[in-house]
């Protein structure tokens, strides 16, 4: 079993920054070999891939709408994944979810149904 706990969401003004964190745990979960992803879902919309990172951290991927503004990173010594969000826009408002892929040394995957475990989500609200 894998537990993912997100934190760092909040209400901010447009142009501000937030840093989301995701803490991963699990007795047999080898964090450093697993790709991780951040997704978001706004009310009435489908869950959207935001960013992903490979187990080693060497490979990252972003949805076009956040490229240049968001940065995904990980600290394998602490079993943590981060999403630094700069220049936030009202359209970034959503619940943000951390997800874990259980395939060892797998590629970064952009589809929500390719991930095995999910956190409870953290709300990000950006006012104009």
DSSP file (Angstrom, degrees, kcal/mol; ACC not computed):
  #  RESIDUE AA STRUCTURE BP1 BP2  ACC     N-H-->O    O-->H-N    N-H-->O    O-->H-N    TCO  KAPPA ALPHA  PHI   PSI    X-CA   Y-CA   Z-CA
    1    1 A X              0   0    0      0, 0.0     2,-0.4     0, 0.0    27,-0.3   0.000 360.0 360.0 360.0 140.8    0.0    0.0    0.0
    2    2 A X        -     0   0    0     24,-0.1     2,-0.5    25,-0.1    24,-0.2  -0.960 360.0-158.7-120.6 133.9    1.2    3.5   -0.9
    3    3 A X  E     -A   25   0A   0     22,-3.1    22,-2.1    -2,-0.4     2,-0.4  -0.948   6.7-172.4-113.4 132.9    0.1    6.7    0.9
    4    4 A X  E     -A   24   0A   0     -2,-0.5   116,-0.5   114,-0.4     2,-0.5  -0.990   1.0-173.0-123.8 128.4    0.4   10.1   -0.8
    5    5 A X  E     -A   23   0A   0     18,-2.0    18,-2.5    -2,-0.4     2,-0.2  -0.965   6.9-159.6-127.4 116.6   -0.3   13.3    1.1
    6    6 A X  E     +A   22   0A   0     -2,-0.5     2,-0.3    16,-0.2    16,-0.2  -0.594  16.2 165.4 -91.4 154.3   -0.3   16.6   -0.6
    7    7 A X  E     +A   21   0A   0     14,-2.1    14,-2.7    -2,-0.2   115,-0.1  -0.969  39.3  70.2-154.9 166.6    0.1   20.0    1.0
    8    8 A X        +     0   0    0     -2,-0.3    11,-0.3     1,-0.3    14,-0.0   0.364  59.6 133.2 106.8  -4.8    0.8   23.6    0.1
    9    9 A X        +     0   0    0     12,-0.1     2,-0.3     9,-0.1    -1,-0.3  -0.163  22.7 131.4 -71.4 172.2   -2.4   24.7   -1.6
   10   10 A X  E     -d  124   0B   0    113,-0.8   115,-2.7   112,-0.1     2,-0.6  -0.986  56.1 -64.3 169.7-173.8   -4.2   27.9   -0.8
   11   11 A X  E     +d  125   0B   0     -2,-0.3     2,-0.3   113,-0.2   115,-0.2  -0.912  56.3 159.9-104.9 121.3   -5.9   31.1   -2.0
   12   12 A X  E     -d  126   0B   0    113,-2.8   115,-2.9    -2,-0.6     2,-0.2  -0.886  38.0-105.0-136.3 166.3   -3.6   33.5   -3.8
   13   13 A X  E >   -d  127   0B   0     -2,-0.3     3,-2.0   113,-0.2    75,-0.2  -0.568  51.6 -82.2 -88.3 156.8   -3.8   36.4   -6.2
   14   14 A X  T 3  S+     0   0    0    113,-2.4    75,-0.2     1,-0.3    -1,-0.1  -0.297 118.1  31.8 -56.2 139.3   -2.9   36.1   -9.9
   15   15 A X  T 3  S+     0   0    0     73,-3.1    72,-0.6     1,-0.3    -1,-0.3   0.254  95.9 118.1  93.7 -11.4    0.8   36.4  -10.5
   16   16 A X    <   -     0   0    0     -3,-2.0    72,-2.4    72,-0.2     2,-0.3  -0.159  57.2-124.8 -81.2 178.1    1.7   34.8   -7.1
   17   17 A X        -     0   0    0     69,-0.2     2,-0.3    70,-0.2    69,-0.2  -0.920  21.2-178.6-125.4 151.3    3.6   31.6   -6.4
   18   18 A X  E     - B   0  85A   0     67,-2.3    67,-3.5    -2,-0.3     2,-0.5  -0.981  15.9-147.3-141.2 152.4    2.8   28.4   -4.5
   19   19 A X  E     - B   0  84A   0    -11,-0.3     2,-0.3    -2,-0.3    65,-0.2  -0.967  13.8-158.7-123.6 116.5    4.8   25.3   -3.8
   20   20 A X  E     - B   0  83A   0     63,-2.7    63,-2.4    -2,-0.5     2,-0.3  -0.699   7.5-161.1 -90.4 144.3    2.9   22.1   -3.6
   21   21 A X  E     -AB   7  82A   0    -14,-2.7   -14,-2.1    -2,-0.3     2,-0.4  -0.931   8.1-164.4-124.0 149.7    4.5   19.1   -1.8
   22   22 A X  E     -AB   6  81A   0     59,-2.2    59,-2.1    -2,-0.3     2,-0.5  -0.970   6.7-158.6-135.2 118.7    3.6   15.4   -1.9
   23   23 A X  E     -AB   5  80A   0    -18,-2.5   -18,-2.0    -2,-0.4     2,-0.4  -0.864  11.5-160.7 -99.3 125.3    4.9   13.0    0.8
   24   24 A X  E     +A    4   0A   0     55,-2.7     2,-0.3    -2,-0.5   -20,-0.2  -0.847  15.9 164.7-108.3 140.7    5.0    9.4   -0.3
   25   25 A X  E     +A    3   0A   0    -22,-2.1   -22,-3.1    -2,-0.4     2,-0.2  -0.984   8.8 139.7-149.6 159.3    5.2    6.4    2.1
   26   26 A X    >   -     0   0    0     -2,-0.3     3,-1.3   -24,-0.2   -24,-0.1  -0.574  50.6-117.6 162.8 133.4    4.7    2.7    2.0
   27   27 A X  T 3  S+     0   0    0      1,-0.3    -1,-0.1   -26,-0.3   -25,-0.1   0.832 115.8  23.8 -57.6 -36.5    6.5   -0.2    3.6
   28   28 A X  T 3  S+     0   0    0    -27,-0.3     2,-0.8    -3,-0.1    -1,-0.3   0.211  92.1 120.5-114.2  15.2    7.5   -1.8    0.3
   29   29 A X    <   -     0   0    0     -3,-1.3     2,-1.4   -28,-0.2    -3,-0.1  -0.714  48.6-158.3 -87.6 111.2    7.3    1.3   -1.9
   30   30 A X    >   -     0   0    0     -2,-0.8     3,-1.6     1,-0.2     4,-0.2  -0.710  12.7-174.0 -89.1  91.9   10.7    2.0   -3.5
   31   31 A X  G >  S+     0   0    0     -2,-1.4     3,-1.9     1,-0.3    -1,-0.2   0.840  71.2  64.0 -58.1 -41.1   10.1    5.7   -4.2
   32   32 A X  G 3  S+     0   0    0      1,-0.3    -1,-0.3    44,-0.2    44,-0.1   0.538 103.3  48.2 -71.9  -3.7   13.3    6.4   -6.1
   33   33 A X  G <  S+     0   0    0     -3,-1.6    72,-3.5    23,-0.1    73,-0.5   0.359  95.5  90.7-109.4   4.0   12.4    4.0   -9.0
   34   34 A X  E <  S-E  104   0B   0     -3,-1.9     2,-0.1    21,-0.2    70,-0.1  -0.865  71.2-129.7-111.4 130.5    8.8    5.3   -9.5
   35   35 A X  E     -     0   0B   0     68,-0.5    66,-2.3    -2,-0.5     2,-0.3  -0.463  27.6-158.1 -67.6 145.8    7.6    8.0  -11.8
   36   36 A X  E     -EF 100  53B   0     17,-2.4    17,-2.7    64,-0.2     2,-0.3  -0.923   7.0-165.2-127.4 152.2    5.4   10.6  -10.1
   37   37 A X  E     -EF  99  52B   0     62,-2.4    62,-2.6    -2,-0.3     2,-0.4  -0.960  16.1-144.1-137.9 156.0    2.8   13.0  -11.5
   38   38 A X  E     +EF  98  51B   0     13,-3.3    12,-2.8    -2,-0.3    13,-1.7  -0.980  25.5 176.3-114.3 131.5    0.8   16.0  -10.6
   39   39 A X  E     -EF  97  49B   0     58,-2.8    58,-3.0    -2,-0.4     2,-0.3  -0.841  11.1-156.4-125.3 164.4   -2.7   16.3  -12.0
   40   40 A X  E     -EF  96  48B   0      8,-2.3     8,-3.4    -2,-0.3     2,-0.4  -0.991   4.3-165.3-142.5 153.6   -5.5   18.9  -11.5
   41   41 A X  E     -E   95   0B   0     54,-2.3    54,-2.3    -2,-0.3     2,-0.2  -0.955   3.8-163.3-143.3 121.4   -9.2   18.9  -11.7
   42   42 A X    >   -     0   0    0      4,-0.4     3,-2.3    -2,-0.4    52,-0.1  -0.664  46.5 -76.9 -95.6 156.7  -11.5   21.9  -11.8
   43   43 A X  T 3  S+     0   0    0      1,-0.3    -1,-0.1    -2,-0.2     3,-0.1  -0.290 118.6   8.5 -56.4 130.5  -15.2   21.7  -11.2
   44   44 A X  T 3  S+     0   0    0      1,-0.3     2,-0.3    -3,-0.1    -1,-0.3   0.495 112.5 101.4  78.6   3.6  -17.0   20.2  -14.2
   45   45 A X  S <  S-     0   0    0     -3,-2.3    -1,-0.3     1,-0.0     2,-0.1  -0.807  75.3-102.3-119.5 161.2  -13.8   19.4  -16.0
   46   46 A X        -     0   0    0     -2,-0.3    -4,-0.4     1,-0.1     2,-0.2  -0.386  48.7 -88.5 -75.6 156.8  -11.8   16.2  -16.5
   47   47 A X        -     0   0    0     -6,-0.1     2,-0.4    -2,-0.1    -6,-0.2  -0.497  50.9-153.5 -65.8 132.5   -8.7   15.5  -14.5
   48   48 A X  E     -F   40   0B   0     -8,-3.4    -8,-2.3    -2,-0.2     2,-0.3  -0.910  14.8-120.6-118.9 134.8   -5.7   17.0  -16.4
   49   49 A X  E     +F   39   0B   0     -2,-0.4   -10,-0.2    61,-0.3     3,-0.1  -0.548  32.9 171.2 -67.1 131.8   -2.0   16.1  -16.4
   50   50 A X  E     -     0   0B   0    -12,-2.8    13,-2.2     1,-0.4     2,-0.3   0.779  58.6 -21.2-107.5 -52.2    0.1   19.0  -15.2
   51   51 A X  E     -FG  38  62B   0    -13,-1.7   -13,-3.3    11,-0.2    -1,-0.4  -0.989  52.7-164.6-159.9 153.2    3.6   17.6  -14.8
   52   52 A X  E     -FG  37  61B   0      9,-2.2     9,-1.9    -2,-0.3     2,-0.4  -0.974   2.4-162.9-142.3 157.5    5.5   14.3  -14.3
   53   53 A X  E     -FG  36  60B   0    -17,-2.7   -17,-2.4    -2,-0.3     7,-0.2  -1.000  20.9-120.7-143.4 140.5    8.9   13.3  -13.3
   54   54 A X        -     0   0    0      5,-2.6     3,-0.5    -2,-0.4   -20,-0.2  -0.216  37.8 -98.7 -74.1 169.6   10.8   10.0  -13.7
   55   55 A X  S    S+     0   0    0     51,-0.5   -21,-0.2   -22,-0.3    -1,-0.1   0.868 125.0  41.9 -58.4 -39.4   12.2    8.0  -10.8
   56   56 A X  S    S-     0   0    0    -23,-0.1    -1,-0.3     1,-0.0    20,-0.1   0.675 108.7-122.9 -81.0 -17.0   15.7    9.5  -11.1
   57   57 A X  S    S+     0   0    0     -3,-0.5    -2,-0.1     2,-0.2    17,-0.1   0.405  82.5 114.2  88.8  -2.1   14.4   13.0  -11.7
   58   58 A X        +     0   0    0      1,-0.1     2,-0.5    -5,-0.1    -3,-0.0   0.760  69.8  52.0 -75.6 -24.4   16.3   13.1  -15.0
   59   59 A X        +     0   0    0      2,-0.0    -5,-2.6     0, 0.0     2,-0.3  -0.947  63.6 172.1-119.8 131.6   13.1   13.3  -17.1
   60   60 A X  E     -G   53   0B   0     -2,-0.5     2,-0.3    -7,-0.2    -7,-0.2  -0.924   9.7-167.1-132.3 159.4   10.2   15.7  -16.7
   61   61 A X  E     -G   52   0B   0     -9,-1.9    -9,-2.2    -2,-0.3     2,-0.3  -0.995   4.5-171.0-146.9 146.3    7.1   16.5  -18.7
   62   62 A X  E     -G   51   0B   0     -2,-0.3   -11,-0.2   -11,-0.2     2,-0.2  -0.971  29.7-110.5-137.5 150.1    4.6   19.4  -18.6
   63   63 A X    >>  -     0   0    0    -13,-2.2     3,-1.9    -2,-0.3     4,-0.8  -0.562  41.2-113.9 -71.8 147.8    1.3   20.3  -20.1
   64   64 A X  G >4 S+     0   0    0      1,-0.3     3,-0.8    -2,-0.2    -1,-0.1   0.829 110.7  64.6 -55.8 -35.9    1.8   23.2  -22.5
   65   65 A X  G 34 S+     0   0    0      1,-0.2    -1,-0.3     3,-0.0   -15,-0.0   0.654 110.0  36.8 -68.3 -14.6   -0.3   25.6  -20.4
   66   66 A X  G X> S+     0   0    0     -3,-1.9     4,-2.4   -16,-0.2     3,-2.4   0.460  81.9 126.1-114.6  -3.4    2.2   25.5  -17.5
   67   67 A X  T << S+     0   0    0     -3,-0.8     4,-0.1    -4,-0.8    -3,-0.0  -0.329  81.3  16.4 -59.8 133.3    5.5   25.3  -19.3
   68   68 A X  T 34 S+     0   0    0      2,-0.4    -1,-0.3     1,-0.1     3,-0.1   0.255 126.3  58.9  87.1 -12.6    7.8   28.0  -18.2
   69   69 A X  T <4 S+     0   0    0     -3,-2.4    17,-2.1     1,-0.2     2,-0.3   0.709  98.8  51.1-114.8 -35.8    5.7   28.7  -15.1
   70   70 A X  E  <  -C   85   0A   0     -4,-2.4    -2,-0.4    15,-0.2     2,-0.4  -0.796  59.1-167.6-108.3 148.3    5.7   25.4  -13.2
   71   71 A X  E     -C   84   0A   0     13,-2.3    13,-3.1    -2,-0.3     2,-0.4  -0.985   6.4-156.1-136.5 125.6    8.6   23.2  -12.2
   72   72 A X  E     +C   83   0A   0     -2,-0.4     2,-0.3    11,-0.2    11,-0.2  -0.799  23.6 160.6 -97.3 142.0    8.3   19.6  -10.9
   73   73 A X  E     -C   82   0A   0      9,-1.8     9,-3.0    -2,-0.4     2,-0.3  -0.944  20.0-151.2-150.1 169.8   11.1   18.2   -8.7
   74   74 A X  E     -C   81   0A   0     -2,-0.3     2,-0.5     7,-0.2     7,-0.2  -0.991  12.5-151.2-146.7 153.5   11.7   15.4   -6.3
   75   75 A X  E >>> -C   80   0A   0      5,-2.5     5,-1.8    -2,-0.3     3,-1.2  -0.904  11.9-172.6-123.6  98.8   13.9   14.6   -3.3
   76   76 A X  T 345S+     0   0    0     -2,-0.5   -44,-0.2     1,-0.3     3,-0.2   0.746  82.9  62.0 -68.2 -23.2   14.4   10.8   -3.3
   77   77 A X  T 345S+     0   0    0      1,-0.2    -1,-0.3    -3,-0.1   -45,-0.0   0.777 115.7  32.7 -70.6 -24.7   16.1   10.9    0.1
   78   78 A X  T <45S-     0   0    0     -3,-1.2    -2,-0.2     2,-0.1    -1,-0.2   0.381 105.9-121.6-110.8   1.2   12.9   12.3    1.7
   79   79 A X  T  <5 +     0   0    0     -4,-0.7   -55,-2.7     1,-0.2     2,-0.4   0.926  66.7 140.2  55.4  47.1   10.3   10.6   -0.5
   80   80 A X  E   < -BC  23  75A   0     -5,-1.8    -5,-2.5   -57,-0.2     2,-0.4  -0.929  39.6-166.1-125.4 145.2    9.0   13.9   -1.6
   81   81 A X  E     -BC  22  74A   0    -59,-2.1   -59,-2.2    -2,-0.4     2,-0.3  -0.981  14.9-163.6-125.2 142.5    7.7   15.4   -4.9
   82   82 A X  E     -BC  21  73A   0     -9,-3.0    -9,-1.8    -2,-0.4     2,-0.4  -0.890  16.2-160.2-126.5 153.7    7.2   19.1   -5.4
   83   83 A X  E     -BC  20  72A   0    -63,-2.4   -63,-2.7    -2,-0.3     2,-0.6  -0.895  11.6-161.1-132.9 105.9    5.4   21.4   -7.8
   84   84 A X  E     -BC  19  71A   0    -13,-3.1   -13,-2.3    -2,-0.4     2,-0.6  -0.768  10.7-166.6 -85.9 122.0    6.7   25.0   -7.8
   85   85 A X  E     +BC  18  70A   0    -67,-3.5   -67,-2.3    -2,-0.6     2,-0.3  -0.938   9.8 175.6-118.2 114.9    4.0   27.1   -9.4
   86   86 A X        +     0   0    0    -17,-2.1   -69,-0.2    -2,-0.6   -70,-0.2  -0.734  60.3  21.4-112.7 163.0    4.9   30.7  -10.5
   87   87 A X  S    S-     0   0    0    -72,-0.6    -1,-0.2    -2,-0.3   -70,-0.2   0.903  84.5-158.0  48.8  49.7    3.0   33.4  -12.3
   88   88 A X        -     0   0    0    -72,-2.4   -73,-3.1    -3,-0.3     2,-0.3  -0.248   7.8-158.7 -63.6 145.4   -0.3   31.8  -11.3
   89   89 A X    >   -     0   0    0    -75,-0.2     3,-2.3    -3,-0.1     4,-0.2  -0.842  31.5-110.2-120.7 156.8   -3.4   32.5  -13.3
   90   90 A X  G >  S+     0   0    0     -2,-0.3     3,-1.8     1,-0.3    36,-0.4   0.844 117.3  63.4 -55.4 -32.7   -7.1   32.2  -12.5
   91   91 A X  G 3  S+     0   0    0      1,-0.3    -1,-0.3    34,-0.1    -3,-0.0   0.568  89.0  69.1 -71.9  -6.3   -7.3   29.3  -14.9
   92   92 A X  G <  S+     0   0    0     -3,-2.3    -1,-0.3    34,-0.0     2,-0.2   0.524  71.2 121.4 -83.1  -6.2   -4.9   27.4  -12.7
   93   93 A X    <   +     0   0    0     -3,-1.8     2,-0.3    -4,-0.2    32,-0.2  -0.402  40.1 104.6 -61.8 124.3   -7.6   27.1  -10.1
   94   94 A X  E    S- H   0 124B   0     30,-2.1    30,-2.8    -2,-0.2     2,-0.5  -0.965  76.4 -79.0-179.1 169.5   -8.3   23.5   -9.3
   95   95 A X  E     -EH  41 123B   0    -54,-2.3   -54,-2.3    -2,-0.3     2,-0.4  -0.827  48.6-145.9 -85.2 131.1   -7.8   20.7   -6.9
   96   96 A X  E     -EH  40 122B   0     26,-3.0    26,-2.1    -2,-0.5     2,-0.4  -0.866  14.7-166.3-107.2 133.1   -4.2   19.3   -7.4
   97   97 A X  E     -E   39   0B   0    -58,-3.0   -58,-2.8    -2,-0.4     2,-0.4  -0.931  14.1-143.3-123.0 139.9   -3.4   15.7   -7.0
   98   98 A X  E     -E   38   0B   0     -2,-0.4    21,-2.1   -60,-0.2     2,-0.3  -0.802  23.9-169.7 -95.1 141.5   -0.2   13.8   -6.6
   99   99 A X  E     -EI  37 118B   0    -62,-2.6   -62,-2.4    -2,-0.4     2,-0.4  -0.979  11.5-149.4-137.6 148.5    0.0   10.3   -8.3
  100  100 A X  E     -EI  36 117B   0     17,-2.2    16,-2.3    -2,-0.3    17,-1.7  -0.950   5.6-149.4-121.0 136.2    2.4    7.4   -8.2
  101  101 A X  E     -     0   0B   0    -66,-2.3   -66,-0.2    -2,-0.4     5,-0.1  -0.891   5.3-156.4-100.1 129.6    3.1    4.9  -10.9
  102  102 A X  E     +     0   0B   0     -2,-0.5     2,-0.5   -68,-0.1    -1,-0.1   0.506  60.6 107.9 -87.4  -3.4    4.1    1.5   -9.6
  103  103 A X  E >  S-     0   0B   0      4,-0.1     3,-1.4   -68,-0.1   -68,-0.5  -0.637  77.3-119.4 -75.6 120.7    6.1    0.4  -12.7
  104  104 A X  E 3  S-E   34   0B   0     -2,-0.5   -70,-0.2     1,-0.3    -2,-0.1  -0.387  88.8  -5.7 -64.5 132.2    9.8    0.4  -11.8
  105  105 A X  T 3  S+     0   0    0    -72,-3.5    -1,-0.3     1,-0.2   -71,-0.2   0.823  96.3 162.6  55.5  34.8   11.9    2.8  -13.9
  106  106 A X    <   -     0   0    0     -3,-1.4   -51,-0.5   -73,-0.5    -1,-0.2  -0.350  41.4 -99.1 -79.8 165.2    8.9    3.6  -16.1
  107  107 A X        -     0   0    0      1,-0.1     2,-0.4   -53,-0.1   -72,-0.1  -0.302  48.7 -85.6 -73.8 164.9    8.6    6.6  -18.4
  108  108 A X        -     0   0    0    -56,-0.1     2,-0.4   -48,-0.0    -1,-0.1  -0.625  49.5-151.7 -72.1 129.0    6.6    9.7  -17.3
  109  109 A X        -     0   0    0     -2,-0.4   -56,-0.1   -56,-0.1   -48,-0.1  -0.890  16.1-161.6-113.0 133.3    3.0    9.0  -18.2
  110  110 A X        +     0   0    0     -2,-0.4     2,-0.4   -61,-0.1   -61,-0.3   0.430  65.4  86.9 -93.2   1.4    0.5   11.8  -19.1
  111  111 A X    >   -     0   0    0      1,-0.1     3,-1.9   -63,-0.1     4,-0.2  -0.873  69.3-141.6-109.6 133.9   -2.7    9.9  -18.6
  112  112 A X  G >  S+     0   0    0     -2,-0.4     3,-1.4     1,-0.3    -1,-0.1   0.807  99.4  62.1 -61.3 -30.8   -4.4    9.7  -15.2
  113  113 A X  G 3  S+     0   0    0      1,-0.3    -1,-0.3    -3,-0.0    -3,-0.0   0.463  92.0  67.2 -78.9   2.3   -5.5    6.0  -15.7
  114  114 A X  G <  S+     0   0    0     -3,-1.9     2,-0.3    -5,-0.1    -1,-0.3   0.423  86.6  85.0 -96.2  -0.1   -1.8    5.0  -15.9
  115  115 A X    <   -     0   0    0     -3,-1.4   -14,-0.2    -4,-0.2     3,-0.1  -0.790  60.2-160.4-105.5 148.1   -1.2    5.8  -12.3
  116  116 A X        +     0   0    0    -16,-2.3     2,-0.4    -2,-0.3   -15,-0.2   0.782  69.0  36.5 -99.9 -31.8   -1.8    3.5   -9.4
  117  117 A X  E     -I  100   0B   0    -17,-1.7   -17,-2.2  -116,-0.0     2,-0.3  -0.953  61.1-168.7-131.4 147.9   -2.1    5.6   -6.3
  118  118 A X  E     -I   99   0B   0     -2,-0.4  -114,-0.4   -19,-0.2   -19,-0.2  -0.953  16.4-130.6-134.4 148.4   -3.4    9.0   -5.6
  119  119 A X        -     0   0    0    -21,-2.1  -114,-0.2    -2,-0.3     3,-0.1  -0.285  36.4-103.2 -83.9-178.5   -3.4   11.6   -2.8
  120  120 A X        -     0   0    0   -116,-0.5  -115,-0.1     1,-0.2   -23,-0.1   0.618  63.2-118.4 -84.1 -13.5   -6.4   13.3   -1.4
  121  121 A X        -     0   0    0    -23,-0.1     2,-0.4     1,-0.1   -24,-0.2   0.072  14.3-123.8  95.2 154.6   -5.7   16.5   -3.2
  122  122 A X  E     - H   0  96B   0    -26,-2.1   -26,-3.0  -115,-0.1     2,-0.3  -0.998  26.0-121.7-136.6 135.4   -5.0   20.1   -2.2
  123  123 A X  E     - H   0  95B   0     -2,-0.4  -113,-0.8   -28,-0.2     2,-0.5  -0.592  21.8-170.4 -85.1 132.3   -7.0   23.1   -3.4
  124  124 A X  E     -dH  10  94B   0    -30,-2.8   -30,-2.1    -2,-0.3     2,-0.5  -0.988   6.0-177.9-118.4 123.2   -5.4   25.9   -5.3
  125  125 A X  E     -d   11   0B   0   -115,-2.7  -113,-2.8    -2,-0.5     2,-0.6  -0.984   5.9-167.9-125.2 123.9   -7.5   29.0   -5.9
  126  126 A X  E     -d   12   0B   0     -2,-0.5     2,-0.3   -36,-0.4  -113,-0.2  -0.944   8.7-155.4-115.1 118.6   -6.2   31.9   -7.9
  127  127 A X  E      d   13   0B   0   -115,-2.9  -113,-2.4    -2,-0.6   -37,-0.0  -0.651 360.0 360.0 -93.7 149.6   -8.1   35.2   -7.8
  128  128 A X              0   0    0     -2,-0.3    -1,-0.1  -115,-0.2  -115,-0.1   0.453 360.0 360.0 -88.9 360.0   -7.9   37.8  -10.5
